[in-house]
């Protein structure tokens, strides 16, 4: 019997549970309506948000629990 895995942070080497969804889009590669996601733990949320924000890619940051229920 398979058990669902808890999504983990997208930061390199991090194995912490994801608490945030960072929604982004690279306008040079993606159509305006395309959305990609990175997951972030509390510790890496700001760092990953800044990385995407400096490049103009970050569209929104949503609590994982809210994102999960929005996808159902």
mmCIF file as Biopython writes it, N, C-alpha, C and O atoms, coordinates in Angstrom:
data_model
#
loop_
_atom_site.group_PDB
_atom_site.id
_atom_site.type_symbol
_atom_site.label_atom_id
_atom_site.label_alt_id
_atom_site.label_comp_id
_atom_site.label_asym_id
_atom_site.label_entity_id
_atom_site.label_seq_id
_atom_site.pdbx_PDB_ins_code
_atom_site.Cartn_x
_atom_site.Cartn_y
_atom_site.Cartn_z
_atom_site.occupancy
_atom_site.B_iso_or_equiv
_atom_site.auth_seq_id
_atom_site.auth_asym_id
_atom_site.pdbx_PDB_model_num
ATOM 1   N N  . UNK A ? 1  ? 0.840   -1.184 0.000   1.0 0.0 1  A 1 
ATOM 2   C CA . UNK A ? 1  ? 0.000   0.000  0.000   1.0 0.0 1  A 1 
ATOM 3   C C  . UNK A ? 1  ? 0.882   1.244  0.000   1.0 0.0 1  A 1 
ATOM 4   O O  . UNK A ? 1  ? 1.773   1.383  0.838   1.0 0.0 1  A 1 
ATOM 5   N N  . UNK A ? 2  ? 0.628   2.149  -0.947  1.0 0.0 2  A 1 
ATOM 6   C CA . UNK A ? 2  ? 1.409   3.369  -1.029  1.0 0.0 2  A 1 
ATOM 7   C C  . UNK A ? 2  ? 0.871   4.410  -0.065  1.0 0.0 2  A 1 
ATOM 8   O O  . UNK A ? 2  ? -0.340  4.546  0.105   1.0 0.0 2  A 1 
ATOM 9   N N  . UNK A ? 3  ? 1.782   5.147  0.566   1.0 0.0 3  A 1 
ATOM 10  C CA . UNK A ? 3  ? 1.378   6.250  1.422   1.0 0.0 3  A 1 
ATOM 11  C C  . UNK A ? 3  ? 1.754   7.546  0.717   1.0 0.0 3  A 1 
ATOM 12  O O  . UNK A ? 3  ? 2.821   7.631  0.109   1.0 0.0 3  A 1 
ATOM 13  N N  . UNK A ? 4  ? 0.893   8.553  0.791   1.0 0.0 4  A 1 
ATOM 14  C CA . UNK A ? 4  ? 1.221   9.818  0.138   1.0 0.0 4  A 1 
ATOM 15  C C  . UNK A ? 4  ? 2.434   10.454 0.793   1.0 0.0 4  A 1 
ATOM 16  O O  . UNK A ? 4  ? 2.576   10.444 2.016   1.0 0.0 4  A 1 
ATOM 17  N N  . UNK A ? 5  ? 3.302   11.004 -0.036  1.0 0.0 5  A 1 
ATOM 18  C CA . UNK A ? 5  ? 4.495   11.657 0.482   1.0 0.0 5  A 1 
ATOM 19  C C  . UNK A ? 5  ? 4.208   13.127 0.719   1.0 0.0 5  A 1 
ATOM 20  O O  . UNK A ? 5  ? 3.452   13.751 -0.026  1.0 0.0 5  A 1 
ATOM 21  N N  . UNK A ? 6  ? 4.815   13.674 1.758   1.0 0.0 6  A 1 
ATOM 22  C CA . UNK A ? 6  ? 4.702   15.098 2.018   1.0 0.0 6  A 1 
ATOM 23  C C  . UNK A ? 6  ? 5.617   15.829 1.059   1.0 0.0 6  A 1 
ATOM 24  O O  . UNK A ? 6  ? 6.803   15.508 0.988   1.0 0.0 6  A 1 
ATOM 25  N N  . UNK A ? 7  ? 5.109   16.800 0.321   1.0 0.0 7  A 1 
ATOM 26  C CA . UNK A ? 7  ? 5.972   17.558 -0.591  1.0 0.0 7  A 1 
ATOM 27  C C  . UNK A ? 7  ? 7.093   18.263 0.183   1.0 0.0 7  A 1 
ATOM 28  O O  . UNK A ? 7  ? 6.894   18.747 1.297   1.0 0.0 7  A 1 
ATOM 29  N N  . UNK A ? 8  ? 8.263   18.305 -0.436  1.0 0.0 8  A 1 
ATOM 30  C CA . UNK A ? 8  ? 9.416   18.908 0.227   1.0 0.0 8  A 1 
ATOM 31  C C  . UNK A ? 8  ? 9.846   20.182 -0.482  1.0 0.0 8  A 1 
ATOM 32  O O  . UNK A ? 8  ? 9.481   20.427 -1.631  1.0 0.0 8  A 1 
ATOM 33  N N  . UNK A ? 9  ? 10.610  20.970 0.211   1.0 0.0 9  A 1 
ATOM 34  C CA . UNK A ? 9  ? 11.143  22.240 -0.272  1.0 0.0 9  A 1 
ATOM 35  C C  . UNK A ? 9  ? 11.973  22.032 -1.535  1.0 0.0 9  A 1 
ATOM 36  O O  . UNK A ? 9  ? 12.671  21.027 -1.667  1.0 0.0 9  A 1 
ATOM 37  N N  . UNK A ? 10 ? 11.896  22.982 -2.457  1.0 0.0 10 A 1 
ATOM 38  C CA . UNK A ? 10 ? 12.645  22.925 -3.714  1.0 0.0 10 A 1 
ATOM 39  C C  . UNK A ? 10 ? 14.085  23.416 -3.595  1.0 0.0 10 A 1 
ATOM 40  O O  . UNK A ? 10 ? 14.862  23.273 -4.539  1.0 0.0 10 A 1 
ATOM 41  N N  . UNK A ? 11 ? 14.455  23.996 -2.448  1.0 0.0 11 A 1 
ATOM 42  C CA . UNK A ? 11 ? 15.825  24.487 -2.269  1.0 0.0 11 A 1 
ATOM 43  C C  . UNK A ? 11 ? 16.800  23.312 -2.334  1.0 0.0 11 A 1 
ATOM 44  O O  . UNK A ? 11 ? 16.529  22.234 -1.805  1.0 0.0 11 A 1 
ATOM 45  N N  . UNK A ? 12 ? 17.912  23.536 -2.978  1.0 0.0 12 A 1 
ATOM 46  C CA . UNK A ? 12 ? 18.909  22.483 -3.161  1.0 0.0 12 A 1 
ATOM 47  C C  . UNK A ? 12 ? 19.338  21.885 -1.819  1.0 0.0 12 A 1 
ATOM 48  O O  . UNK A ? 12 ? 19.785  22.596 -0.919  1.0 0.0 12 A 1 
ATOM 49  N N  . UNK A ? 13 ? 19.193  20.575 -1.708  1.0 0.0 13 A 1 
ATOM 50  C CA . UNK A ? 13 ? 19.627  19.851 -0.515  1.0 0.0 13 A 1 
ATOM 51  C C  . UNK A ? 13 ? 18.665  19.898 0.657   1.0 0.0 13 A 1 
ATOM 52  O O  . UNK A ? 13 ? 18.904  19.241 1.670   1.0 0.0 13 A 1 
ATOM 53  N N  . UNK A ? 14 ? 17.596  20.649 0.548   1.0 0.0 14 A 1 
ATOM 54  C CA . UNK A ? 14 ? 16.647  20.763 1.658   1.0 0.0 14 A 1 
ATOM 55  C C  . UNK A ? 14 ? 15.656  19.605 1.603   1.0 0.0 14 A 1 
ATOM 56  O O  . UNK A ? 14 ? 15.163  19.253 0.531   1.0 0.0 14 A 1 
ATOM 57  N N  . UNK A ? 15 ? 15.372  19.024 2.745   1.0 0.0 15 A 1 
ATOM 58  C CA . UNK A ? 15 ? 14.414  17.917 2.829   1.0 0.0 15 A 1 
ATOM 59  C C  . UNK A ? 15 ? 13.231  18.282 3.727   1.0 0.0 15 A 1 
ATOM 60  O O  . UNK A ? 15 ? 12.450  17.410 4.109   1.0 0.0 15 A 1 
ATOM 61  N N  . UNK A ? 16 ? 13.095  19.568 4.066   1.0 0.0 16 A 1 
ATOM 62  C CA . UNK A ? 16 ? 12.021  20.015 4.958   1.0 0.0 16 A 1 
ATOM 63  C C  . UNK A ? 16 ? 10.678  20.001 4.224   1.0 0.0 16 A 1 
ATOM 64  O O  . UNK A ? 16 ? 10.617  20.119 3.000   1.0 0.0 16 A 1 
ATOM 65  N N  . UNK A ? 17 ? 9.618   19.856 4.998   1.0 0.0 17 A 1 
ATOM 66  C CA . UNK A ? 17 ? 8.265   19.889 4.436   1.0 0.0 17 A 1 
ATOM 67  C C  . UNK A ? 17 ? 7.988   21.250 3.810   1.0 0.0 17 A 1 
ATOM 68  O O  . UNK A ? 17 ? 8.376   22.285 4.352   1.0 0.0 17 A 1 
ATOM 69  N N  . UNK A ? 18 ? 7.319   21.239 2.675   1.0 0.0 18 A 1 
ATOM 70  C CA . UNK A ? 18 ? 6.935   22.482 2.004   1.0 0.0 18 A 1 
ATOM 71  C C  . UNK A ? 18 ? 5.798   23.147 2.769   1.0 0.0 18 A 1 
ATOM 72  O O  . UNK A ? 18 ? 4.854   22.480 3.192   1.0 0.0 18 A 1 
ATOM 73  N N  . UNK A ? 19 ? 5.888   24.437 2.942   1.0 0.0 19 A 1 
ATOM 74  C CA . UNK A ? 19 ? 4.842   25.232 3.587   1.0 0.0 19 A 1 
ATOM 75  C C  . UNK A ? 19 ? 4.289   26.298 2.645   1.0 0.0 19 A 1 
ATOM 76  O O  . UNK A ? 19 ? 3.217   26.855 2.885   1.0 0.0 19 A 1 
ATOM 77  N N  . UNK A ? 20 ? 5.033   26.578 1.568   1.0 0.0 20 A 1 
ATOM 78  C CA . UNK A ? 20 ? 4.679   27.658 0.636   1.0 0.0 20 A 1 
ATOM 79  C C  . UNK A ? 20 ? 4.810   27.185 -0.801  1.0 0.0 20 A 1 
ATOM 80  O O  . UNK A ? 20 ? 5.648   26.339 -1.117  1.0 0.0 20 A 1 
ATOM 81  N N  . UNK A ? 21 ? 3.973   27.739 -1.667  1.0 0.0 21 A 1 
ATOM 82  C CA . UNK A ? 21 ? 4.061   27.513 -3.109  1.0 0.0 21 A 1 
ATOM 83  C C  . UNK A ? 21 ? 4.442   28.847 -3.742  1.0 0.0 21 A 1 
ATOM 84  O O  . UNK A ? 21 ? 3.734   29.842 -3.584  1.0 0.0 21 A 1 
ATOM 85  N N  . UNK A ? 22 ? 5.557   28.861 -4.457  1.0 0.0 22 A 1 
ATOM 86  C CA . UNK A ? 22 ? 5.994   30.049 -5.179  1.0 0.0 22 A 1 
ATOM 87  C C  . UNK A ? 22 ? 5.613   29.855 -6.638  1.0 0.0 22 A 1 
ATOM 88  O O  . UNK A ? 22 ? 6.120   28.959 -7.312  1.0 0.0 22 A 1 
ATOM 89  N N  . UNK A ? 23 ? 4.725   30.694 -7.108  1.0 0.0 23 A 1 
ATOM 90  C CA . UNK A ? 23 ? 4.201   30.579 -8.460  1.0 0.0 23 A 1 
ATOM 91  C C  . UNK A ? 23 ? 4.987   31.551 -9.337  1.0 0.0 23 A 1 
ATOM 92  O O  . UNK A ? 23 ? 5.098   32.737 -9.025  1.0 0.0 23 A 1 
ATOM 93  N N  . UNK A ? 24 ? 5.534   31.029 -10.445 1.0 0.0 24 A 1 
ATOM 94  C CA . UNK A ? 24 ? 6.383   31.870 -11.277 1.0 0.0 24 A 1 
ATOM 95  C C  . UNK A ? 24 ? 6.215   31.563 -12.753 1.0 0.0 24 A 1 
ATOM 96  O O  . UNK A ? 24 ? 5.567   30.595 -13.151 1.0 0.0 24 A 1 
ATOM 97  N N  . UNK A ? 25 ? 6.828   32.433 -13.546 1.0 0.0 25 A 1 
ATOM 98  C CA . UNK A ? 25 ? 6.757   32.329 -14.997 1.0 0.0 25 A 1 
ATOM 99  C C  . UNK A ? 25 ? 7.950   33.081 -15.578 1.0 0.0 25 A 1 
ATOM 100 O O  . UNK A ? 25 ? 8.219   34.218 -15.191 1.0 0.0 25 A 1 
ATOM 101 N N  . UNK A ? 26 ? 8.663   32.449 -16.505 1.0 0.0 26 A 1 
ATOM 102 C CA . UNK A ? 26 ? 9.754   33.115 -17.220 1.0 0.0 26 A 1 
ATOM 103 C C  . UNK A ? 26 ? 9.171   33.603 -18.548 1.0 0.0 26 A 1 
ATOM 104 O O  . UNK A ? 26 ? 8.930   32.796 -19.446 1.0 0.0 26 A 1 
ATOM 105 N N  . UNK A ? 27 ? 8.944   34.909 -18.683 1.0 0.0 27 A 1 
ATOM 106 C CA . UNK A ? 27 ? 8.278   35.413 -19.888 1.0 0.0 27 A 1 
ATOM 107 C C  . UNK A ? 27 ? 9.066   35.189 -21.179 1.0 0.0 27 A 1 
ATOM 108 O O  . UNK A ? 27 ? 8.494   35.252 -22.267 1.0 0.0 27 A 1 
ATOM 109 N N  . UNK A ? 28 ? 10.352  34.932 -21.072 1.0 0.0 28 A 1 
ATOM 110 C CA . UNK A ? 28 ? 11.147  34.655 -22.275 1.0 0.0 28 A 1 
ATOM 111 C C  . UNK A ? 28 ? 10.917  33.230 -22.785 1.0 0.0 28 A 1 
ATOM 112 O O  . UNK A ? 28 ? 11.163  32.937 -23.955 1.0 0.0 28 A 1 
ATOM 113 N N  . UNK A ? 29 ? 10.446  32.346 -21.900 1.0 0.0 29 A 1 
ATOM 114 C CA . UNK A ? 29 ? 10.248  30.946 -22.260 1.0 0.0 29 A 1 
ATOM 115 C C  . UNK A ? 29 ? 8.799   30.491 -22.257 1.0 0.0 29 A 1 
ATOM 116 O O  . UNK A ? 29 ? 8.434   29.579 -22.999 1.0 0.0 29 A 1 
ATOM 117 N N  . UNK A ? 30 ? 7.970   31.116 -21.430 1.0 0.0 30 A 1 
ATOM 118 C CA . UNK A ? 30 ? 6.609   30.644 -21.214 1.0 0.0 30 A 1 
ATOM 119 C C  . UNK A ? 30 ? 5.572   31.653 -21.701 1.0 0.0 30 A 1 
ATOM 120 O O  . UNK A ? 30 ? 5.816   32.860 -21.691 1.0 0.0 30 A 1 
ATOM 121 N N  . UNK A ? 31 ? 4.424   31.152 -22.125 1.0 0.0 31 A 1 
ATOM 122 C CA . UNK A ? 31 ? 3.320   32.031 -22.465 1.0 0.0 31 A 1 
ATOM 123 C C  . UNK A ? 31 ? 2.846   32.728 -21.189 1.0 0.0 31 A 1 
ATOM 124 O O  . UNK A ? 31 ? 3.066   32.211 -20.094 1.0 0.0 31 A 1 
ATOM 125 N N  . UNK A ? 32 ? 2.200   33.892 -21.309 1.0 0.0 32 A 1 
ATOM 126 C CA . UNK A ? 32 ? 1.796   34.645 -20.104 1.0 0.0 32 A 1 
ATOM 127 C C  . UNK A ? 32 ? 0.915   33.871 -19.127 1.0 0.0 32 A 1 
ATOM 128 O O  . UNK A ? 32 ? 0.960   34.136 -17.926 1.0 0.0 32 A 1 
ATOM 129 N N  . UNK A ? 33 ? 0.122   32.932 -19.609 1.0 0.0 33 A 1 
ATOM 130 C CA . UNK A ? 33 ? -0.768  32.181 -18.720 1.0 0.0 33 A 1 
ATOM 131 C C  . UNK A ? 33 ? -0.115  30.951 -18.094 1.0 0.0 33 A 1 
ATOM 132 O O  . UNK A ? 33 ? -0.704  30.327 -17.211 1.0 0.0 33 A 1 
ATOM 133 N N  . UNK A ? 34 ? 1.069   30.597 -18.527 1.0 0.0 34 A 1 
ATOM 134 C CA . UNK A ? 34 ? 1.784   29.427 -17.981 1.0 0.0 34 A 1 
ATOM 135 C C  . UNK A ? 34 ? 2.299   29.734 -16.588 1.0 0.0 34 A 1 
ATOM 136 O O  . UNK A ? 34 ? 2.867   30.802 -16.357 1.0 0.0 34 A 1 
ATOM 137 N N  . UNK A ? 35 ? 2.110   28.822 -15.669 1.0 0.0 35 A 1 
ATOM 138 C CA . UNK A ? 35 ? 2.587   28.982 -14.296 1.0 0.0 35 A 1 
ATOM 139 C C  . UNK A ? 35 ? 3.392   27.761 -13.885 1.0 0.0 35 A 1 
ATOM 140 O O  . UNK A ? 35 ? 2.942   26.625 -14.035 1.0 0.0 35 A 1 
ATOM 141 N N  . UNK A ? 36 ? 4.574   28.006 -13.370 1.0 0.0 36 A 1 
ATOM 142 C CA . UNK A ? 36 ? 5.435   26.966 -12.821 1.0 0.0 36 A 1 
ATOM 143 C C  . UNK A ? 36 ? 5.413   27.157 -11.304 1.0 0.0 36 A 1 
ATOM 144 O O  . UNK A ? 36 ? 5.062   28.231 -10.815 1.0 0.0 36 A 1 
ATOM 145 N N  . UNK A ? 37 ? 5.786   26.119 -10.566 1.0 0.0 37 A 1 
ATOM 146 C CA . UNK A ? 37 ? 5.781   26.240 -9.109  1.0 0.0 37 A 1 
ATOM 147 C C  . UNK A ? 37 ? 7.066   25.677 -8.510  1.0 0.0 37 A 1 
ATOM 148 O O  . UNK A ? 37 ? 7.630   24.693 -8.988  1.0 0.0 37 A 1 
ATOM 149 N N  . UNK A ? 38 ? 7.495   26.330 -7.464  1.0 0.0 38 A 1 
ATOM 150 C CA . UNK A ? 38 ? 8.527   25.817 -6.576  1.0 0.0 38 A 1 
ATOM 151 C C  . UNK A ? 38 ? 7.877   25.726 -5.210  1.0 0.0 38 A 1 
ATOM 152 O O  . UNK A ? 38 ? 6.998   26.522 -4.879  1.0 0.0 38 A 1 
ATOM 153 N N  . UNK A ? 39 ? 8.308   24.762 -4.422  1.0 0.0 39 A 1 
ATOM 154 C CA . UNK A ? 39 ? 7.832   24.624 -3.056  1.0 0.0 39 A 1 
ATOM 155 C C  . UNK A ? 39 ? 8.908   25.131 -2.107  1.0 0.0 39 A 1 
ATOM 156 O O  . UNK A ? 39 ? 10.101  24.992 -2.375  1.0 0.0 39 A 1 
ATOM 157 N N  . UNK A ? 40 ? 8.481   25.715 -1.003  1.0 0.0 40 A 1 
ATOM 158 C CA . UNK A ? 40 ? 9.450   26.269 -0.054  1.0 0.0 40 A 1 
ATOM 159 C C  . UNK A ? 40 ? 9.048   25.952 1.381   1.0 0.0 40 A 1 
ATOM 160 O O  . UNK A ? 40 ? 7.867   25.951 1.729   1.0 0.0 40 A 1 
ATOM 161 N N  . UNK A ? 41 ? 10.052  25.685 2.198   1.0 0.0 41 A 1 
ATOM 162 C CA . UNK A ? 41 ? 9.851   25.559 3.639   1.0 0.0 41 A 1 
ATOM 163 C C  . UNK A ? 41 ? 9.925   26.981 4.219   1.0 0.0 41 A 1 
ATOM 164 O O  . UNK A ? 41 ? 10.202  27.938 3.497   1.0 0.0 41 A 1 
ATOM 165 N N  . UNK A ? 42 ? 9.676   27.104 5.513   1.0 0.0 42 A 1 
ATOM 166 C CA . UNK A ? 42 ? 9.754   28.426 6.154   1.0 0.0 42 A 1 
ATOM 167 C C  . UNK A ? 42 ? 11.143  29.048 5.969   1.0 0.0 42 A 1 
ATOM 168 O O  . UNK A ? 42 ? 11.266  30.236 5.671   1.0 0.0 42 A 1 
ATOM 169 N N  . UNK A ? 43 ? 12.181  28.235 6.150   1.0 0.0 43 A 1 
ATOM 170 C CA . UNK A ? 43 ? 13.554  28.747 6.098   1.0 0.0 43 A 1 
ATOM 171 C C  . UNK A ? 43 ? 13.945  29.277 4.721   1.0 0.0 43 A 1 
ATOM 172 O O  . UNK A ? 43 ? 14.683  30.258 4.628   1.0 0.0 43 A 1 
ATOM 173 N N  . UNK A ? 44 ? 13.465  28.650 3.656   1.0 0.0 44 A 1 
ATOM 174 C CA . UNK A ? 44 ? 13.903  29.023 2.305   1.0 0.0 44 A 1 
ATOM 175 C C  . UNK A ? 44 ? 12.907  29.882 1.526   1.0 0.0 44 A 1 
ATOM 176 O O  . UNK A ? 44 ? 13.190  30.276 0.394   1.0 0.0 44 A 1 
ATOM 177 N N  . UNK A ? 45 ? 11.765  30.171 2.106   1.0 0.0 45 A 1 
ATOM 178 C CA . UNK A ? 45 ? 10.747  30.961 1.387   1.0 0.0 45 A 1 
ATOM 179 C C  . UNK A ? 45 ? 11.294  32.298 0.897   1.0 0.0 45 A 1 
ATOM 180 O O  . UNK A ? 45 ? 11.146  32.638 -0.277  1.0 0.0 45 A 1 
ATOM 181 N N  . UNK A ? 46 ? 11.913  33.041 1.775   1.0 0.0 46 A 1 
ATOM 182 C CA . UNK A ? 46 ? 12.414  34.374 1.406   1.0 0.0 46 A 1 
ATOM 183 C C  . UNK A ? 46 ? 13.516  34.286 0.353   1.0 0.0 46 A 1 
ATOM 184 O O  . UNK A ? 46 ? 13.513  35.047 -0.615  1.0 0.0 46 A 1 
ATOM 185 N N  . UNK A ? 47 ? 14.445  33.373 0.538   1.0 0.0 47 A 1 
ATOM 186 C CA . UNK A ? 47 ? 15.561  33.218 -0.410  1.0 0.0 47 A 1 
ATOM 187 C C  . UNK A ? 47 ? 15.056  32.862 -1.809  1.0 0.0 47 A 1 
ATOM 188 O O  . UNK A ? 47 ? 15.455  33.488 -2.790  1.0 0.0 47 A 1 
ATOM 189 N N  . UNK A ? 48 ? 14.186  31.867 -1.904  1.0 0.0 48 A 1 
ATOM 190 C CA . UNK A ? 48 ? 13.662  31.464 -3.206  1.0 0.0 48 A 1 
ATOM 191 C C  . UNK A ? 48 ? 12.799  32.564 -3.827  1.0 0.0 48 A 1 
ATOM 192 O O  . UNK A ? 48 ? 12.830  32.768 -5.040  1.0 0.0 48 A 1 
ATOM 193 N N  . UNK A ? 49 ? 12.030  33.272 -2.995  1.0 0.0 49 A 1 
ATOM 194 C CA . UNK A ? 49 ? 11.214  34.377 -3.495  1.0 0.0 49 A 1 
ATOM 195 C C  . UNK A ? 49 ? 12.094  35.490 -4.064  1.0 0.0 49 A 1 
ATOM 196 O O  . UNK A ? 49 ? 11.793  36.046 -5.120  1.0 0.0 49 A 1 
ATOM 197 N N  . UNK A ? 50 ? 13.173  35.808 -3.364  1.0 0.0 50 A 1 
ATOM 198 C CA . UNK A ? 50 ? 14.092  36.840 -3.853  1.0 0.0 50 A 1 
ATOM 199 C C  . UNK A ? 50 ? 14.750  36.412 -5.158  1.0 0.0 50 A 1 
ATOM 200 O O  . UNK A ? 50 ? 14.884  37.218 -6.079  1.0 0.0 50 A 1 
ATOM 201 N N  . UNK A ? 51 ? 15.159  35.157 -5.243  1.0 0.0 51 A 1 
ATOM 202 C CA . UNK A ? 51 ? 15.787  34.642 -6.459  1.0 0.0 51 A 1 
ATOM 203 C C  . UNK A ? 51 ? 14.870  34.847 -7.662  1.0 0.0 51 A 1 
ATOM 204 O O  . UNK A ? 51 ? 15.300  35.338 -8.705  1.0 0.0 51 A 1 
ATOM 205 N N  . UNK A ? 52 ? 13.610  34.469 -7.507  1.0 0.0 52 A 1 
ATOM 206 C CA . UNK A ? 52 ? 12.646  34.629 -8.601  1.0 0.0 52 A 1 
ATOM 207 C C  . UNK A ? 52 ? 12.259  36.089 -8.807  1.0 0.0 52 A 1 
ATOM 208 O O  . UNK A ? 52 ? 12.095  36.536 -9.942  1.0 0.0 52 A 1 
ATOM 209 N N  . UNK A ? 53 ? 12.115  36.827 -7.721  1.0 0.0 53 A 1 
ATOM 210 C CA . UNK A ? 53 ? 11.704  38.227 -7.796  1.0 0.0 53 A 1 
ATOM 211 C C  . UNK A ? 53 ? 12.701  39.120 -8.509  1.0 0.0 53 A 1 
ATOM 212 O O  . UNK A ? 53 ? 12.315  39.976 -9.304  1.0 0.0 53 A 1 
ATOM 213 N N  . UNK A ? 54 ? 13.976  38.926 -8.232  1.0 0.0 54 A 1 
ATOM 214 C CA . UNK A ? 54 ? 15.029  39.734 -8.874  1.0 0.0 54 A 1 
ATOM 215 C C  . UNK A ? 54 ? 14.985  39.567 -10.388 1.0 0.0 54 A 1 
ATOM 216 O O  . UNK A ? 54 ? 15.312  40.496 -11.127 1.0 0.0 54 A 1 
ATOM 217 N N  . UNK A ? 55 ? 14.589  38.409 -10.843 1.0 0.0 55 A 1 
ATOM 218 C CA . UNK A ? 55 ? 14.532  38.118 -12.278 1.0 0.0 55 A 1 
ATOM 219 C C  . UNK A ? 55 ? 13.189  38.510 -12.900 1.0 0.0 55 A 1 
ATOM 220 O O  . UNK A ? 55 ? 13.009  38.411 -14.114 1.0 0.0 55 A 1 
ATOM 221 N N  . UNK A ? 56 ? 12.252  38.956 -12.062 1.0 0.0 56 A 1 
ATOM 222 C CA . UNK A ? 56 ? 10.931  39.324 -12.542 1.0 0.0 56 A 1 
ATOM 223 C C  . UNK A ? 56 ? 10.041  38.133 -12.842 1.0 0.0 56 A 1 
ATOM 224 O O  . UNK A ? 56 ? 9.069   38.258 -13.588 1.0 0.0 56 A 1 
ATOM 225 N N  . UNK A ? 57 ? 10.361  36.974 -12.267 1.0 0.0 57 A 1 
ATOM 226 C CA . UNK A ? 57 ? 9.612   35.749 -12.543 1.0 0.0 57 A 1 
ATOM 227 C C  . UNK A ? 57 ? 8.486   35.493 -11.543 1.0 0.0 57 A 1 
ATOM 228 O O  . UNK A ? 57 ? 7.478   34.883 -11.900 1.0 0.0 57 A 1 
ATOM 229 N N  . UNK A ? 58 ? 8.638   35.942 -10.308 1.0 0.0 58 A 1 
ATOM 230 C CA . UNK A ? 58 ? 7.693   35.605 -9.240  1.0 0.0 58 A 1 
ATOM 231 C C  . UNK A ? 58 ? 6.338   36.261 -9.481  1.0 0.0 58 A 1 
ATOM 232 O O  . UNK A ? 58 ? 6.254   37.472 -9.687  1.0 0.0 58 A 1 
ATOM 233 N N  . UNK A ? 59 ? 5.285   35.457 -9.455  1.0 0.0 59 A 1 
ATOM 234 C CA . UNK A ? 59 ? 3.923   35.951 -9.658  1.0 0.0 59 A 1 
ATOM 235 C C  . UNK A ? 59 ? 3.158   36.034 -8.346  1.0 0.0 59 A 1 
ATOM 236 O O  . UNK A ? 59 ? 2.448   37.009 -8.102  1.0 0.0 59 A 1 
ATOM 237 N N  . UNK A ? 60 ? 3.298   35.008 -7.493  1.0 0.0 60 A 1 
ATOM 238 C CA . UNK A ? 60 ? 2.624   35.026 -6.200  1.0 0.0 60 A 1 
ATOM 239 C C  . UNK A ? 60 ? 3.208   33.961 -5.281  1.0 0.0 60 A 1 
ATOM 240 O O  . UNK A ? 60 ? 3.847   33.007 -5.726  1.0 0.0 60 A 1 
ATOM 241 N N  . UNK A ? 61 ? 2.972   34.150 -3.988  1.0 0.0 61 A 1 
ATOM 242 C CA . UNK A ? 61 ? 3.365   33.176 -2.973  1.0 0.0 61 A 1 
ATOM 243 C C  . UNK A ? 61 ? 2.092   32.805 -2.218  1.0 0.0 61 A 1 
ATOM 244 O O  . UNK A ? 61 ? 1.381   33.672 -1.709  1.0 0.0 61 A 1 
ATOM 245 N N  . UNK A ? 62 ? 1.818   31.506 -2.155  1.0 0.0 62 A 1 
ATOM 246 C CA . UNK A ? 62 ? 0.584   31.010 -1.551  1.0 0.0 62 A 1 
ATOM 247 C C  . UNK A ? 62 ? 0.939   29.965 -0.500  1.0 0.0 62 A 1 
ATOM 248 O O  . UNK A ? 62 ? 1.823   29.135 -0.716  1.0 0.0 62 A 1 
ATOM 249 N N  . UNK A ? 63 ? 0.255   30.007 0.628   1.0 0.0 63 A 1 
ATOM 250 C CA . UNK A ? 63 ? 0.459   28.962 1.635   1.0 0.0 63 A 1 
ATOM 251 C C  . UNK A ? 63 ? 0.127   27.614 1.003   1.0 0.0 63 A 1 
ATOM 252 O O  . UNK A ? 63 ? -0.867  27.490 0.287   1.0 0.0 63 A 1 
ATOM 253 N N  . UNK A ? 64 ? 0.949   26.613 1.265   1.0 0.0 64 A 1 
ATOM 254 C CA . UNK A ? 64 ? 0.746   25.294 0.662   1.0 0.0 64 A 1 
ATOM 255 C C  . UNK A ? 64 ? -0.652  24.755 0.944   1.0 0.0 64 A 1 
ATOM 256 O O  . UNK A ? 64 ? -1.292  24.193 0.056   1.0 0.0 64 A 1 
ATOM 257 N N  . UNK A ? 65 ? -1.125  24.923 2.172   1.0 0.0 65 A 1 
ATOM 258 C CA . UNK A ? 65 ? -2.455  24.409 2.534   1.0 0.0 65 A 1 
ATOM 259 C C  . UNK A ? 65 ? -3.541  25.074 1.674   1.0 0.0 65 A 1 
ATOM 260 O O  . UNK A ? 65 ? -4.503  24.412 1.284   1.0 0.0 65 A 1 
ATOM 261 N N  . UNK A ? 66 ? -3.401  26.342 1.382   1.0 0.0 66 A 1 
ATOM 262 C CA . UNK A ? 66 ? -4.379  27.037 0.540   1.0 0.0 66 A 1 
ATOM 263 C C  . UNK A ? 66 ? -4.262  26.604 -0.914  1.0 0.0 66 A 1 
ATOM 264 O O  . UNK A ? 66 ? -5.272  26.455 -1.601  1.0 0.0 66 A 1 
ATOM 265 N N  . UNK A ? 67 ? -3.046  26.403 -1.385  1.0 0.0 67 A 1 
ATOM 266 C CA . UNK A ? 67 ? -2.818  25.967 -2.766  1.0 0.0 67 A 1 
ATOM 267 C C  . UNK A ? 67 ? -3.390  24.575 -2.963  1.0 0.0 67 A 1 
ATOM 268 O O  . UNK A ? 67 ? -4.049  24.303 -3.966  1.0 0.0 67 A 1 
ATOM 269 N N  . UNK A ? 68 ? -3.139  23.706 -2.015  1.0 0.0 68 A 1 
ATOM 270 C CA . UNK A ? 68 ? -3.614  22.325 -2.083  1.0 0.0 68 A 1 
ATOM 271 C C  . UNK A ? 68 ? -5.130  22.277 -2.188  1.0 0.0 68 A 1 
ATOM 272 O O  . UNK A ? 68 ? -5.668  21.535 -3.009  1.0 0.0 68 A 1 
ATOM 273 N N  . UNK A ? 69 ? -5.825  23.056 -1.370  1.0 0.0 69 A 1 
ATOM 274 C CA . UNK A ? 69 ? -7.280  23.027 -1.399  1.0 0.0 69 A 1 
ATOM 275 C C  . UNK A ? 69 ? -7.805  23.707 -2.665  1.0 0.0 69 A 1 
ATOM 276 O O  . UNK A ? 69 ? -8.880  23.351 -3.148  1.0 0.0 69 A 1 
ATOM 277 N N  . UNK A ? 70 ? -7.080  24.661 -3.200  1.0 0.0 70 A 1 
ATOM 278 C CA . UNK A ? 70 ? -7.497  25.337 -4.428  1.0 0.0 70 A 1 
ATOM 279 C C  . UNK A ? 70 ? -7.403  24.392 -5.624  1.0 0.0 70 A 1 
ATOM 280 O O  . UNK A ? 70 ? -8.124  24.561 -6.608  1.0 0.0 70 A 1 
ATOM 281 N N  . UNK A ? 71 ? -6.523  23.403 -5.546  1.0 0.0 71 A 1 
ATOM 282 C CA . UNK A ? 71 ? -6.316  22.468 -6.651  1.0 0.0 71 A 1 
ATOM 283 C C  . UNK A ? 71 ? -7.317  21.326 -6.678  1.0 0.0 71 A 1 
ATOM 284 O O  . UNK A ? 71 ? -7.434  20.636 -7.691  1.0 0.0 71 A 1 
ATOM 285 N N  . UNK A ? 72 ? -8.046  21.111 -5.576  1.0 0.0 72 A 1 
ATOM 286 C CA . UNK A ? 72 ? -9.001  19.991 -5.497  1.0 0.0 72 A 1 
ATOM 287 C C  . UNK A ? 72 ? -10.204 20.218 -6.375  1.0 0.0 72 A 1 
ATOM 288 O O  . UNK A ? 72 ? -11.100 19.374 -6.425  1.0 0.0 72 A 1 
#
